Amino acid sequence: MVKIGNIELGEFPLLLAPMEDVSDPPFRALCKAQGCDMMYTEFISVEGLIRDAKKSVQKLDIYDEERPIGIQIFGAELDSMMRAAEIVEEAQPEVLDINYGCPVKKVVNKLCGAGILQDIPKMVELTRAVVNSTKLPVTVKTRLGWDDNSKYIEEVAERLQDVGIQALSVHGRTRKQMYKGDADWTLIAKIKENPRIKIPVFGNGDINTPQKAQECRDRYRVDGIMIGRASIGYPWIFREIKHYFKTGKILPPPTTEERVTAARQHLKHSMEWKGQVLGVLEMRRHYTNYFRGFPHIKKYRSELVSNQDPKILFEVLDQIEEKYSEDLVLGQNS
């Protein structure tokens, strides 16, 4: 049984990665329904939290049906991180997670996210301060290092465990790689092989099929897998992996009806949570994956990503369901 603190996550949990403008409540609800064991919020700026910025505070929204869930924060200033930890605790998640992995330039330039991989002592200092500022279990998500010459993740894992984190998620790329090239899981495996490491270690990067998930589970002996980009517009990845683990067989892909129903629910809840304009806008990145593999889908997809009128969008979804029969065989990656 994998546990973070006293939180039981099952024998081999599948986690939803925190993704900006993706891992919001509407999307998390879909992933939970498809078997995701633990989810994280979008990352939240500690400076935004302590200034009571609307966008940052809204990201604290969590719902009982999502549990267990972690709220993820990022920042670079000691006092701000400590104050934000107290605010997060009031929101009552199961876990407080610190983002030391985001590679985006505007984050990195402030020595936040993966930027702090250039200053490991500060990374340890910030982590210790957060651990000491909250009763919540504190976890960390990070990368292998800043670049190929600074892959210090084995040392980092020990030092972060020593200051009190209770789980570690590692994306198998450096910051310099961004999302290019293949994720390297060998260093993640070395963390697991270290007899000093007692906390759960979750691997992240390039898990896009049930077969790849099983390979990483068996070959690298991680405690669980965190899935990010492969879930965007395709929450069924979680049920497919679990089914494959259990039976060794590939589930048939979701039917047209399942895909359209998920897209409708996602759009509806996105508008309810974010407001109509933003809700419609941020759904656009999901449509391609919802209907990947549908022949001659371009016309409908173009309408979904260009229209702002919800009535028209729901009509287009109805047209897709009507046109494509439920028994249409679709390859997920075709």
C-alpha positions as CSV (number, residue, x, y, z in Angstrom):
1,M,0.0,0.0,0.0
2,V,1.4,3.4,-1.1
3,K,0.9,6.1,1.5
4,I,1.6,9.8,1.7
5,G,1.6,10.4,5.4
6,N,-1.6,8.6,6.5
7,I,-3.3,8.9,3.1
8,E,-3.7,5.5,1.5
9,L,-3.4,5.6,-2.3
10,G,-3.6,1.9,-3.3
11,E,-1.0,-0.5,-4.4
12,F,0.2,1.5,-7.5
13,P,-1.5,4.8,-7.7
14,L,-2.1,6.8,-10.9
15,L,-1.8,10.5,-10.3
16,L,-3.0,13.5,-12.4
17,A,-0.1,15.9,-12.9
18,P,-0.7,19.6,-12.0
19,M,-1.0,21.4,-15.4
20,E,-1.7,25.1,-15.7
21,D,-5.1,25.9,-17.3
22,V,-5.8,22.1,-17.5
23,S,-6.0,20.6,-14.0
24,D,-9.0,22.5,-12.9
25,P,-12.1,21.1,-11.2
26,P,-14.1,20.4,-14.4
27,F,-11.2,18.4,-15.8
28,R,-10.3,16.7,-12.5
29,A,-13.9,15.5,-12.2
30,L,-13.6,13.6,-15.5
31,C,-10.2,12.1,-14.5
32,K,-11.5,11.0,-11.1
33,A,-14.5,9.3,-12.8
34,Q,-12.0,7.3,-15.0
35,G,-10.0,6.0,-12.1
36,C,-7.4,8.6,-11.2
37,D,-6.2,7.9,-7.6
38,M,-4.9,11.3,-6.7
39,M,-5.0,14.7,-8.3
40,Y,-3.3,18.0,-8.0
41,T,-4.6,21.5,-8.6
42,E,-3.0,23.8,-11.2
43,F,0.0,25.4,-9.7
44,I,-0.7,28.5,-7.6
45,S,1.5,31.5,-7.2
46,V,2.3,32.1,-3.5
47,E,2.5,35.9,-4.2
48,G,-0.9,35.8,-5.7
49,L,-2.3,33.9,-2.7
50,I,-0.9,36.3,-0.1
51,R,-2.2,39.3,-2.1
52,D,-5.6,37.6,-2.3
53,A,-5.5,37.7,-6.1
54,K,-8.8,36.3,-7.5
55,K,-7.3,33.9,-10.0
56,S,-4.9,32.4,-7.4
57,V,-7.6,32.1,-4.7
58,Q,-10.0,30.5,-7.1
59,K,-7.5,27.7,-7.8
60,L,-7.9,26.7,-4.1
61,D,-11.4,25.4,-4.9
62,I,-11.6,21.7,-4.2
63,Y,-14.5,19.4,-3.9
64,D,-15.1,16.3,-1.7
65,E,-15.6,14.0,-4.7
66,E,-12.0,14.8,-5.8
67,R,-10.3,13.6,-2.7
68,P,-7.5,12.8,-2.1
69,I,-6.1,16.0,-3.7
70,G,-3.1,18.1,-3.4
71,I,-2.8,21.9,-3.7
72,Q,0.4,22.9,-5.5
73,I,2.2,26.2,-4.9
74,F,5.2,27.8,-6.4
75,G,7.4,30.7,-5.2
76,A,10.9,31.8,-4.4
77,E,10.6,33.9,-1.2
78,L,10.8,32.3,2.2
79,D,8.2,34.4,3.9
80,S,5.7,34.2,1.1
81,M,6.0,30.4,0.9
82,M,5.4,30.1,4.6
83,R,2.4,32.4,4.6
84,A,1.0,30.6,1.5
85,A,1.3,27.3,3.3
86,E,-1.0,28.6,6.0
87,I,-3.5,29.7,3.5
88,V,-3.4,26.3,1.7
89,E,-3.9,24.5,5.0
90,E,-7.2,26.4,5.5
91,A,-8.5,25.0,2.2
92,Q,-8.1,21.5,3.7
93,P,-6.5,19.5,0.9
94,E,-4.9,16.2,1.8
95,V,-1.5,17.3,0.6
96,L,0.5,20.5,0.0
97,D,2.8,20.1,-3.1
98,I,5.6,22.4,-4.1
99,N,6.4,23.0,-7.7
100,Y,10.1,22.9,-8.5
101,G,9.6,21.6,-12.0
102,C,7.8,24.2,-14.2
103,P,10.1,25.1,-17.1
104,V,8.2,28.1,-18.4
105,K,10.5,31.1,-18.8
106,K,8.4,33.6,-16.9
107,V,8.4,31.3,-13.9
108,V,12.0,30.2,-14.2
109,N,13.2,33.8,-14.5
110,K,11.9,34.5,-10.9
111,L,13.9,31.4,-9.7
112,C,10.5,29.7,-9.2
113,G,9.6,26.3,-10.6
114,A,12.5,24.6,-12.3
115,G,14.5,27.8,-11.9
116,I,15.4,26.8,-8.3
117,L,17.3,23.8,-9.7
118,Q,20.1,26.3,-10.1
119,D,20.2,26.8,-6.3
120,I,19.7,23.5,-4.5
121,P,20.5,24.9,-1.0
122,K,17.7,27.5,-1.4
123,M,15.4,24.7,-2.7
124,V,16.1,22.8,0.5
125,E,15.7,25.9,2.7
126,L,12.3,26.8,1.2
127,T,11.1,23.2,1.5
128,R,12.1,23.0,5.2
129,A,10.3,26.3,5.9
130,V,7.1,25.0,4.2
131,V,7.2,21.7,6.1
132,N,7.6,23.6,9.3
133,S,4.7,25.9,8.5
134,T,1.9,23.4,8.0
135,K,0.4,20.2,9.5
136,L,-0.3,18.9,6.0
137,P,2.0,16.3,4.4
138,V,4.3,18.2,2.0
139,T,5.3,16.7,-1.3
140,V,7.5,18.0,-4.1
141,K,7.4,17.8,-7.9
142,T,10.6,18.5,-9.7
143,R,12.9,17.5,-12.7
144,L,16.2,15.7,-13.0
145,G,18.1,18.9,-12.9
146,W,18.7,22.3,-14.7
147,D,20.6,20.8,-17.6
148,D,22.7,17.7,-18.5
149,N,25.6,18.9,-16.4
150,S,23.5,19.3,-13.2
151,K,21.4,16.2,-12.8
152,Y,21.6,16.2,-9.0
153,I,18.2,14.6,-8.4
154,E,19.6,11.7,-6.3
155,E,21.2,14.1,-3.9
156,V,18.1,16.4,-4.0
157,A,15.8,13.5,-3.1
158,E,17.9,12.7,0.0
159,R,18.0,16.3,1.1
160,L,14.3,16.9,0.6
161,Q,13.4,13.8,2.5
162,D,15.7,14.8,5.3
163,V,13.8,18.1,5.7
164,G,10.5,16.3,5.9
165,I,8.8,15.9,2.5
166,Q,6.6,12.8,2.4
167,A,6.6,12.0,-1.4
168,L,8.5,13.0,-4.4
169,S,7.4,13.2,-8.1
170,V,10.1,13.4,-10.7
171,H,9.7,14.4,-14.4
172,G,12.4,12.6,-16.3
173,R,13.7,15.6,-18.1
174,T,15.9,18.6,-17.3
175,R,14.7,22.1,-17.5
176,K,16.8,22.8,-20.6
177,Q,14.9,19.9,-22.4
178,M,11.5,21.5,-21.6
179,Y,9.3,18.8,-23.1
180,K,11.6,17.7,-26.0
181,G,13.4,14.4,-26.4
182,D,12.6,11.3,-24.4
183,A,12.0,11.3,-20.6
184,D,14.9,9.5,-18.9
185,W,13.6,7.3,-16.1
186,T,16.9,5.7,-15.2
187,L,17.7,8.4,-12.6
188,I,14.2,8.1,-11.2
189,A,15.0,4.3,-10.7
190,K,18.3,5.2,-9.0
191,I,16.3,7.2,-6.4
192,K,14.2,4.2,-5.7
193,E,17.3,1.9,-5.5
194,N,18.8,4.2,-2.8
195,P,18.3,2.5,0.6
196,R,18.1,5.8,2.3
197,I,15.0,6.8,0.4
198,K,11.9,5.7,2.4
199,I,9.2,8.1,0.9
200,P,7.1,7.2,-2.2
201,V,8.7,8.1,-5.5
202,F,6.4,8.8,-8.5
203,G,7.7,8.9,-12.1
204,N,6.4,11.4,-14.7
205,G,7.1,11.8,-18.4
206,D,5.9,10.2,-21.7
207,I,3.3,7.9,-20.2
208,N,0.8,7.8,-23.0
209,T,-0.2,4.2,-23.4
210,P,-1.0,1.3,-20.9
211,Q,2.0,-0.6,-22.3
212,K,4.4,2.3,-21.5
213,A,2.9,2.6,-18.0
214,Q,3.5,-1.1,-17.3
215,E,7.0,-0.9,-18.7
216,C,7.9,2.0,-16.4
217,R,6.2,0.3,-13.4
218,D,8.1,-3.0,-13.9
219,R,11.4,-1.7,-15.1
220,Y,11.9,1.3,-12.9
221,R,10.1,0.1,-9.7
222,V,8.5,3.5,-9.0
223,D,5.7,3.6,-6.4
224,G,3.2,5.2,-8.9
225,I,2.9,7.1,-12.1
226,M,2.0,10.7,-12.7
227,I,0.3,11.4,-16.0
228,G,0.1,14.8,-17.6
229,R,-0.2,15.6,-21.3
230,A,-1.6,12.2,-22.3
231,S,-4.7,12.9,-20.2
232,I,-5.6,16.2,-21.9
233,G,-8.9,15.6,-23.7
234,Y,-8.4,11.9,-22.9
235,P,-9.3,11.1,-19.2
236,W,-9.8,7.5,-20.2
237,I,-6.1,6.9,-20.1
238,F,-6.5,6.2,-16.4
239,R,-9.1,3.4,-16.8
240,E,-7.1,2.0,-19.7
241,I,-3.9,1.7,-17.7
242,K,-5.7,0.1,-14.8
243,H,-7.5,-2.4,-17.0
244,Y,-4.2,-3.3,-18.7
245,F,-2.5,-3.8,-15.3
246,K,-5.3,-6.1,-14.2
247,T,-5.9,-8.1,-17.3
248,G,-3.0,-7.6,-19.7
249,K,-5.5,-6.6,-22.3
250,I,-6.2,-3.2,-24.1
251,L,-9.6,-1.8,-23.5
252,P,-11.6,-0.7,-26.6
253,P,-11.4,3.1,-26.9
254,P,-14.2,5.2,-25.7
255,T,-17.3,5.3,-27.9
256,T,-18.5,8.4,-29.7
257,E,-21.2,8.8,-27.1
258,E,-18.7,8.7,-24.3
259,R,-16.4,11.2,-25.9
260,V,-19.2,13.7,-26.7
261,T,-20.7,13.3,-23.3
262,A,-17.3,14.0,-21.7
263,A,-16.8,17.1,-23.9
264,R,-20.3,18.4,-23.1
265,Q,-19.8,17.9,-19.3
266,H,-16.3,19.5,-19.5
267,L,-17.6,22.5,-21.4
268,K,-20.6,23.0,-19.2
269,H,-18.6,22.8,-15.9
270,S,-15.8,24.9,-17.4
271,M,-18.2,27.7,-18.0
272,E,-19.8,27.3,-14.6
273,W,-16.5,27.5,-12.9
274,K,-14.6,30.1,-14.9
275,G,-17.3,32.1,-16.6
276,Q,-18.5,31.7,-20.1
277,V,-15.7,33.5,-22.0
278,L,-12.8,31.9,-20.2
279,G,-14.6,28.6,-19.9
280,V,-15.1,28.4,-23.7
281,L,-11.6,29.6,-24.5
282,E,-9.8,27.1,-22.2
283,M,-11.8,24.1,-23.5
284,R,-10.2,24.5,-26.9
285,R,-7.0,22.6,-26.1
286,H,-9.1,19.5,-25.3
287,Y,-11.2,19.1,-28.4
288,T,-8.4,17.6,-30.6
289,N,-7.9,14.7,-28.2
290,Y,-11.5,14.2,-27.5
291,F,-12.1,13.4,-31.1
292,R,-8.7,12.2,-32.2
293,G,-8.9,9.6,-34.9
294,F,-12.4,10.6,-36.2
295,P,-12.3,10.7,-40.0
296,H,-13.1,14.0,-41.6
297,I,-13.4,15.7,-38.2
298,K,-11.5,18.8,-39.2
299,K,-14.6,20.8,-40.1
300,Y,-16.2,20.1,-36.7
301,R,-13.0,20.7,-34.8
302,S,-12.5,24.1,-36.5
303,E,-16.0,25.1,-35.4
304,L,-15.3,24.0,-31.8
305,V,-12.1,26.1,-31.6
306,S,-13.4,29.2,-33.3
307,N,-16.9,29.7,-32.0
308,Q,-17.6,31.5,-28.7
309,D,-21.3,30.9,-28.5
310,P,-22.0,28.0,-26.2
311,K,-25.3,27.2,-28.0
312,I,-23.4,26.7,-31.2
313,L,-20.7,24.6,-29.5
314,F,-23.3,22.3,-28.0
315,E,-25.0,22.0,-31.4
316,V,-21.6,21.0,-33.0
317,L,-21.2,18.3,-30.3
318,D,-24.7,17.0,-31.1
319,Q,-23.8,16.9,-34.8
320,I,-20.6,14.9,-34.0
321,E,-22.6,12.4,-32.0
322,E,-25.2,12.1,-34.7
323,K,-22.7,11.7,-37.5
324,Y,-20.3,9.2,-36.0
325,S,-21.8,5.9,-35.0
326,E,-21.1,4.5,-31.6
327,D,-19.6,1.4,-33.0
328,L,-17.0,3.3,-35.0
329,V,-13.6,1.8,-34.2
330,L,-11.2,4.6,-33.4
331,G,-7.5,4.3,-32.6
332,Q,-6.5,6.5,-29.7
333,N,-3.3,7.6,-31.5
334,S,-4.4,7.2,-35.1
